[in-house]
């Protein structure tokens, strides 16, 4: 069996996909974008990380994050973000019986997908992928038209052209 913990690199840069449990027609993340942003900032104050890119879609999000040089615990950060967000939104979702018994909310898929960024080309590819995602999903015609993204900040700093 492979050792999956070997991808937990202190100071590593990772691409993540984090998804809602109920995806079809669910716009919870964009409907409560201010609560999500607030939770992320609160977690960053206690468990720092650098945000290189972030895209929030109605039912999932992608991001490229860099951990501090002495820290590899991205799982704790995601647990805090997910739990913090769940505490801030109304409990209106359907929950499977197993989650109800455990006292869990039915907002998030239990796991997330992570990928350790290997080099500059891999970094660029994942940054482009996450920023293009709302176009891929047919939510907007142009990347610049999606408001819940670091794309606008990166245009302002000259990393990306506006078009």
Beta strands, then each sheet from edge to edge (+ up, - down):
strand 1: 13-19
strand 2: 49-56
strand 3: 60-67
strand 4: 113-116
sheet 1: 2+ 3- 1+ 4-
end
